[in-house]
Amino acid sequence: MKFTDYLFEEVKNIWQEYLEHPFIKELGEGTLPKEKFKNYLVQDYLYLKEFGKVFAMCLIKSKTIEEMNFFSRAISASIEYETAVHVSYMNKLGVPPKIAETCKYEITTDNYTSYMQSIALKGNLREIVISTMPCNWSYNYIGHYLLDNYKETLEGNYYKEWIDMYSEGKFDENLREWLDYVNYLCRDISNEERENLKEIFIKSSLHELEFWNMAYKETKEGDLCLV
């Protein structure tokens, strides 16, 4: 069994909760209140900003030029490619990036990014990579679930652009490259390290679930800087 298959088996029940989450369900139906989506976008935009810094640490801890190139592409993907859809929606919803960057980090956002950044500072390359994996992997998983289950009604869905990005071929290709790299990086690891990496992966997956919970809750006026 590939190491990534082993990791998925350990979190599949958590990831099933993503698919059953009301935020995801309403995204697919196109019924999610735009105010909730706006709050989510701002927090995820701030999250991606910190996410890119985790990959910067990978760049520092890389041992080869090939690895440095790999993580350089990862930084570009998180702060250019992935944020492009966020920026498109945020502009339409009246929260341009310069405004979004002045918003407060929700506790959930701060907890999740701080967890990864602490591993980035103290951990080895394997630990850092595994801490980041649930993000892109589960978003692709969610994107394909939404595409498969709502493809007949996506035209006219306000959230189609978001669903398309996380289920499209380019995102699939990037994920395959990441999964292959993880399997290469974690070849011949000890049972002790295998257990440690599994726990990191589970914790990040739970942080992802908390992020969806945060995104769906009602935002009190004045909590953030939303306009």
C-alpha positions in Angstrom: 0.0 0.0 0.0 1.2 3.5 -0.9 1.9 5.7 2.1 -0.7 8.2 0.8 -3.3 5.4 0.6 -2.5 4.5 4.2 -3.0 8.2 5.2 -6.3 8.4 3.4 -7.6 5.3 5.2 -6.8 6.9 8.5 -8.9 10.1 7.8 -11.6 8.9 5.5 -14.3 9.2 8.2 -13.2 12.8 8.9 -13.2 13.6 5.2 -16.7 12.2 4.9 -17.7 14.8 7.3 -16.5 17.4 4.9 -18.8 16.1 2.2 -21.8 16.0 4.5 -21.1 19.5 5.9 -23.9 22.0 5.3 -21.4 24.5 3.9 -20.3 22.1 1.2 -23.9 20.9 0.5 -25.1 24.4 0.0 -22.1 25.2 -2.2 -23.2 22.4 -4.5 -26.8 23.4 -4.4 -25.9 27.1 -5.0 -27.9 28.1 -1.9 -25.1 29.1 0.4 -25.7 32.7 1.7 -23.2 35.0 0.0 -22.3 36.6 3.3 -21.1 33.2 4.7 -19.1 32.7 1.5 -17.6 36.1 1.8 -16.4 35.4 5.4 -15.0 32.1 4.2 -13.2 33.7 1.3 -11.5 36.3 3.5 -10.4 33.7 6.0 -9.2 31.3 3.4 -7.3 34.2 1.6 -5.5 34.9 4.9 -4.9 31.2 5.4 -3.3 30.9 2.0 -1.0 33.8 2.8 0.3 31.9 5.9 0.2 28.6 4.0 2.7 30.0 1.5 5.1 30.8 4.4 5.1 27.1 5.4 6.3 26.2 1.9 9.0 28.9 2.2 10.3 27.0 5.2 10.4 23.8 3.0 12.4 25.8 0.6 15.0 26.6 3.3 15.1 23.0 4.5 15.4 21.5 1.0 18.6 19.5 0.2 18.6 19.7 -3.6 17.9 22.2 -6.3 15.1 19.9 -7.5 13.4 20.1 -4.1 13.8 23.9 -4.1 12.1 24.1 -7.5 9.3 21.9 -6.3 8.6 24.1 -3.3 9.0 27.3 -5.2 6.2 26.0 -7.5 4.1 25.2 -4.4 4.5 28.8 -3.1 3.5 30.2 -6.5 0.5 27.8 -6.7 -0.8 28.9 -3.2 -0.4 32.6 -3.6 -1.0 33.1 -7.3 -3.0 30.3 -8.8 -5.3 29.4 -6.0 -5.9 32.9 -4.7 -7.0 34.0 -8.2 -10.5 32.6 -7.7 -10.6 34.1 -4.3 -9.7 37.5 -5.7 -12.3 37.2 -8.4 -15.1 36.4 -5.9 -13.9 38.9 -3.3 -13.9 41.7 -5.8 -17.5 40.8 -6.8 -18.5 40.7 -3.2 -16.9 44.1 -2.3 -13.9 42.9 -0.4 -10.8 43.5 -2.6 -7.5 41.8 -1.5 -6.1 45.0 0.2 -9.2 45.1 2.4 -9.1 41.4 3.1 -5.6 41.6 4.3 -6.6 44.1 7.0 -9.2 41.7 8.4 -8.8 39.8 11.7 -7.7 36.2 11.6 -10.5 34.1 13.1 -9.2 31.9 16.0 -9.7 28.8 13.8 -7.6 30.2 11.0 -4.9 31.3 13.5 -4.9 27.9 15.2 -4.6 26.0 11.9 -1.9 28.1 10.4 0.0 28.3 13.7 0.0 24.5 13.9 1.6 24.1 10.4 4.1 26.9 11.0 5.2 25.4 14.3 5.9 22.2 12.5 7.7 24.2 9.7 10.0 25.8 12.3 10.8 22.7 14.4 10.1 19.7 12.1 11.8 17.9 9.3 10.8 18.1 5.6 8.5 15.0 5.9 6.6 16.5 8.8 6.1 19.8 7.2 4.9 18.3 3.9 2.4 16.0 5.7 1.0 18.9 7.8 0.1 20.7 4.5 -1.3 17.7 2.6 -4.9 17.7 3.9 -5.5 21.2 2.5 -5.1 20.7 -1.3 -5.9 17.0 -1.3 -9.2 17.4 0.5 -10.2 20.4 -1.6 -9.7 18.3 -4.7 -11.6 15.5 -3.1 -14.5 17.9 -2.3 -14.3 19.5 -5.7 -14.8 16.2 -7.5 -17.5 15.2 -5.1 -19.4 18.4 -5.9 -18.8 18.0 -9.7 -20.0 14.4 -9.7 -23.1 15.1 -7.6 -24.2 18.5 -8.9 -22.9 18.5 -12.5 -26.5 18.6 -14.0 -27.3 21.8 -12.1 -24.0 23.7 -12.0 -24.8 26.1 -14.8 -26.1 29.2 -13.1 -24.7 28.1 -9.7 -22.9 31.2 -8.3 -20.2 28.9 -6.9 -19.4 27.1 -10.1 -16.1 28.9 -10.6 -15.0 27.7 -7.2 -16.1 24.1 -7.8 -14.4 24.1 -11.3 -11.1 25.2 -10.0 -10.8 22.5 -7.4 -12.0 19.7 -9.7 -10.2 20.8 -12.9 -7.3 19.0 -14.6 -4.6 21.4 -13.5 -5.4 20.9 -9.9 -5.6 17.2 -10.5 -2.1 17.2 -12.0 -0.6 19.3 -9.1 -2.1 16.9 -6.6 -0.8 13.8 -8.4 2.7 15.4 -8.3 2.3 16.0 -4.6 1.1 12.5 -3.8 4.0 11.0 -5.8 6.4 13.2 -4.0 5.0 12.2 -0.6 5.3 8.5 -1.4 8.9 9.1 -2.6 9.8 11.2 0.5 8.2 8.7 2.9 9.7 5.5 1.4 11.4 3.2 3.9 10.4 5.2 7.0 10.4 3.6 10.4 7.2 2.5 12.1 7.8 5.2 14.7 8.0 7.9 12.0 5.0 6.4 10.2 3.0 6.8 13.3 4.2 10.4 13.9 3.3 11.4 10.3 -0.1 9.8 10.6 -0.9 11.8 13.7 0.2 15.1 12.0 -2.0 14.3 9.0 -5.0 13.5 11.3 -4.5 16.8 13.2 -4.4 18.9 10.0 -7.5 17.0 8.7 -9.3 18.0 12.0 -8.2 21.6 11.6 -9.8 21.5 8.1 -13.0 20.3 9.6 -13.0 23.1 12.1 -12.3 25.6 9.2 -15.6 24.4 7.5 -17.4 24.8 10.9 -16.1 28.3 11.2 -17.1 29.1 7.7 -20.7 28.1 8.3 -21.3 29.9 11.5 -23.0 33.3 11.6 -20.6 36.2 11.7 -21.5 38.9 14.2 -21.3 42.5 12.9 -17.9 44.0 13.7 -16.2 40.6 14.3 -14.2 41.1 11.1 -13.6 43.9 8.7 -16.3 42.8 6.2 -18.0 45.6 4.3 
